[in-house]
């Protein structure tokens, strides 16, 4: 047996049962961002028991595997490991035992894929043309301050001379064995919007004596969700969604305070800056017309995930040859789901792709559960790709 693909499959077969157990253990014991202590231990124990060096981050959960082949070039693969504050309803035997916490975004699968990839590549390190770093990153779900920035500040990319960065996300709309990828922007920016509307209380029977913060809020929401669309190029994808409205008072009192929260998603920095400015202007103008006030706060979250074009060409060409052209979807629109992988894109040439996992329920659903075979398909694909580079 000397064909690389056969060697990869043989190595993968040898750890398949253990890898399945790792994924199910991570899924059953989900932890929120910056608190992934048990998750980190599970990953570390799996890697070390299979002969892979694991290094914990300094003052941070997670860590990384280092496969040192004494080569000049180093390629990095990143997996996120945190879960979400959601109560699971999948009813599988390995359902979450941590009440109100669930791997509803598939990071259990990401972590296991990365761990399996590290073990297989380490077993075939004599065939590698470059060193490998596999990052197990905490707190991806903690927008606007995710774990990517803190991981980068550990100096790993510089210390190990990382020249390329790769990442993936399981994607329910595609079948196992399919991927979706495109050059340029593949995921949009994600910012948090907060608006405090301040009015003046009065008796509901004498509204002229007060300033109705609820009426102001309705007009502001209509303006930023609908009017603003008319000011943006329809081909420049952007979205503003309001997720929370909180008011004070009672049924027969004119409300004097409303808090609005939402999110801003764009795929271009020009649209992002324009929307930020116009929300401030619209909110101030509408509140002022009622003799009220508005305080707008926009927290810059994750930037766009932008795939390097050269890496994309090489990756797509390999994927089409390995998976079949019909299983590689390149004619796709960017997703407006945010991802802090964008931080790595700003440092080194990077590539991010969607991995088919064939689930009828969407990401962040309490019933989201990727097909198990996704794990083995992904490890096989990634190992073949990294060994072909």
Secondary structure, 3 states (H helix, E strand, C coil): CCCHHHHHHHHHHHHHHHHHHHHHHHHHCCCCCCCCHHHHHHHHHHHHHCCCCEEECCCCCCEEEEECCCCCCEEEEEEECCCECCCCCCCCCCCCCCCCCECCCCHHHHHHHHHHHHHHHHHCHHHCCCEEEEEEECCCCCCCCCHHHHHHCCCHHHHCCEEEEEEEEEECCCCCCCEECCCEEEECEEEEEEEEEECECCEHHHHHHCECHHHHHHHHHHHHHCHHHHHCCCCCCEEEEEEEEEECCCCCECCCEEEEEEEEEECCHHHHHHHHHHHHHHHHHHHHHCCCEEEEEEEEEECCEEECHHHHHHHHHHHHHHHCHHHEECCCCCECCCCCCHHHHCCCCEEEEEEECCCCCCCCCCCCCCCCHHHHHHHHHHHHHHHHC
